[in-house]
Each structure stands twice: as C-alpha cells, then as structure tokens.
Amino acid sequence: MSTAPTHSENATPPARSHAGGTQLAYVFLGVCFGITLTRSEVLSWFRIQEMFRFQSPRMYEIIASAIVVAGVSIAYIKGHRVKTLSGEPITIPPKTMERGIRYAVGGTIFGLGWALAGACPGPMFALVGSGVTVMIVAIGSALVGTWLYGVLRPRLPH
C-alpha cells in the first residue's frame, strides 16, 4: 500500500482562466469600434474617395486624431511602465528606419489595396456587419496577401 499523496492532495488548484471574459470583452470592444466607424462615416466609400481626391479634410482629421491618440497612449505606456492583464511589462522596442524602403513599399501596397477595395482592414469587418458582403472578397484577399507575405518573408530584403 502506497503512502504517497494522490494527485488531488498535493496539487494546487488550477488558475482561473479569464479567457472567456477577455474574449467577450474583445468582441464588445470590436462591436463598439464598428459602431463608431459606421456612425462617423469612416466606412463610406464616398468619404474615402473624397480623401483620395483631396476634396474634404474629414478623413485626414480622423487619421490625425488617431495618430495623436496612439502617440499619447504609447508615451503613457512607456512612462508609467504599464503591464498586461497577466502582469507582464509591456515593452515597445525602438524602431529602426534604416533607409525606410520597406516602409515606403509596404505603405504603397497598403494604400493601393485601400484605394482599390475602398476600405482599410479594420473597417472591412464593420462593412460586412453593415451588409456590404462584397467585402468578404477583400477580407479573403487580405488574408491571402498576409499568408503570402509570411511564406515569402525569408526571401524578402528586410
């Protein structure tokens, strides 16, 4: 007869998983983001067309405000040593521009896709939710392009 403790006697209780609640929070935030995009008309193909034709400053103002919010957020994260929900420190490594060619090429490809599809990746999902089901093709194309980049990345100059 063994006197060794059984698994249940010496095991620590499993850590509570917050995955379900966290995922639900992400879905909620995504829905709120989609509503914001819809109400602000950022999803409107006509607003995007106005931007690319330099007919209205509206989209540029929205993009500029997003850049300001992102900059302030990053400065706050770096300055206050913010941690993730699991307690790990958030670190943002410095960006090296080098010659900047990869950013110029990547930005050009992104901009061409945006102009051809009439939407950038985030709003595509909100457009599908709004009933613009043709965006499913654009989402599929974006996913194929991302996969293709992953396959070709080792051969590309970085």
VENTAUR-V647536 format. One record per pair of residues at least 12 apart in sequence whose ideal C-beta (glycine too) atoms are under 10 Angstrom apart, sorted by the first residue. I is the first residue (numbers start at 1). GAP is how many residues later the second one is. D is the distance in whole Angstrom. If there is no record, write none. Layout:
BEGIN
{{I GAP D} {I GAP D}}
END
This chain:
BEGIN
{{18 67 7} {18 68 9} {22 63 7} {22 64 10} {25 60 10} {30 92 9} {30 95 8} {30 96 9} {30 99 9} {31 95 9} {31 98 8} {33 89 7} {33 90 9} {33 92 9} {33 93 7} {34 88 9} {34 89 8} {34 91 7} {34 92 4} {34 93 9} {34 94 10} {34 95 6} {34 96 8} {35 91 8} {35 94 9} {36 90 9} {37 25 10} {37 82 10} {37 85 7} {37 86 5} {37 88 9} {37 89 5} {37 90 9} {37 92 10} {37 93 9} {38 85 9} {38 88 6} {38 89 9} {38 91 8} {38 92 6} {40 18 9} {40 19 10} {40 22 7} {41 17 8} {41 18 9} {41 21 9} {42 16 9} {42 17 7} {42 20 6} {42 21 9} {42 24 10} {42 77 9} {42 78 9} {42 80 9} {42 81 6} {42 84 9} {43 75 9} {43 76 7} {43 79 10} {43 80 5} {43 81 9} {43 83 6} {43 84 5} {43 86 10} {43 87 7} {43 89 8} {43 92 10} {44 14 10} {44 15 9} {44 74 9} {44 75 9} {44 79 9} {44 83 10} {45 72 9} {45 73 4} {45 74 7} {45 82 9} {45 87 9} {46 72 9} {47 12 6} {47 15 9} {47 71 10} {48 66 8} {48 67 8} {48 69 9} {48 70 6} {48 71 7} {48 72 9} {48 75 9} {49 66 9} {49 69 8} {51 12 9} {51 63 10} {51 64 10} {52 59 9} {52 62 9} {52 63 6} {52 66 10} {74 16 10} {74 18 6} {77 12 10} {77 13 5} {77 14 9} {77 15 7} {78 12 9} {78 13 9} {78 14 6} {98 60 9} {101 56 8} {102 54 8} {102 55 7} {102 56 6} {105 51 10} {105 52 10} {106 43 9} {109 36 8} {109 40 10} {110 35 10} {113 25 8} {113 28 8} {113 29 7} {113 32 8} {114 24 10} {116 22 9} {116 25 9} {117 17 9} {117 18 7} {117 20 9} {117 21 4} {117 22 9} {117 24 8} {117 25 8} {118 14 9} {118 16 10} {118 17 9} {118 20 8} {119 13 9} {119 16 7} {119 19 7} {119 20 10} {120 18 10} {120 22 9} {121 17 9} {121 18 8} {121 21 6} {121 22 10} {121 25 9} {123 12 9} {124 12 9} {124 13 10} {124 14 6} {124 15 5} {124 17 10} {124 18 7} {125 14 7} {127 12 9}}
END
